C-alpha cells in the first residue's frame, strides 16, 4: 500500500468506527456492539505492537481499554477524531500497565547478591571526623580553638576572638599556624 492508500484506509476506519460509536450513543445497541468488536480488533493490533510478542496481557488490556472507553463515552466530543480520543485512553491504560509491571518486577527482583544488600555501612565521614579530632588534639589551644571555631563551626574571627579571649590577630595567626602544623602532620614531617 502506498501512503495515499494508507491515509484513505485510516480515514475509512475512522469514519466507520465513528458512525458505529455515535449510533451506539444514540441508543442503537447493535451498532454499539459492532463498534466494540471492531475497536477490540483495532486495539489488539495497537497493543501487539507495543508489548512483547505473545504477551498474555494483551487481551486483558484490550478489555480494560474497552471498559474505559465505555465508561468515558459521555466525555467524547463529536467534533474531535474518535480514534485520537480512543488512543489517548489506550495510552493511559498502557502506561498504567507498565507502571504496575515495573512495581511488580521491582518487588519480585531476586536478591542475587545478599552481600551487596548487607554491605558495610559508610563509615568514612565518622572515621574522618575521628582522625581530624586526633590531629587537632595534638595542637596547642591557641591553634586548635581558632581552627575549630572559624574553619569547622563557621564563626567569624571576631566571634572566635570573643569566645576564646584571644585577639582577632591572634585568631588569624592561630588559624594560619594551626593549618600549617596540621598539613605537616599529615605529610608526616612532624
Residue pairs with C-beta under 8 A, 6 or more apart in sequence:
1 9
10 83
13 42
13 83
14 81
14 82
14 83
16 38
17 35
17 38
17 39
17 42
17 82
17 83
17 86
18 82
19 31
20 31
20 32
20 34
20 35
20 38
21 32
21 35
21 73
21 76
21 82
22 78
23 31
23 32
23 35
24 31
24 32
24 33
24 35
25 32
25 73
25 76
36 66
36 70
39 66
39 69
39 86
40 62
40 66
42 83
42 86
43 61
43 62
43 65
43 66
43 86
43 90
44 58
44 59
44 62
46 87
46 90
47 58
47 61
47 62
47 90
47 94
48 58
50 94
51 57
51 58
51 61
57 97
61 93
61 94
61 97
64 93
65 86
65 89
65 90
65 93
68 89
68 92
68 93
69 86
69 89
72 89
76 82
76 85
77 85
111 117
135 182
135 185
135 186
136 144
136 147
136 148
136 182
137 144
138 185
139 147
139 178
139 181
139 182
142 166
142 170
142 174
143 174
143 175
143 177
143 178
143 181
144 178
145 160
145 164
145 166
145 174
146 160
146 164
146 166
146 170
146 171
146 172
146 174
146 175
146 178
147 174
147 175
147 178
147 179
147 182
149 155
149 159
149 160
149 163
149 164
150 156
150 157
150 160
150 171
150 175
151 175
151 179
155 163
157 168
157 171
157 172
158 168
160 166
160 171
161 167
161 168
161 170
161 171
164 171
166 174
181 190
184 190
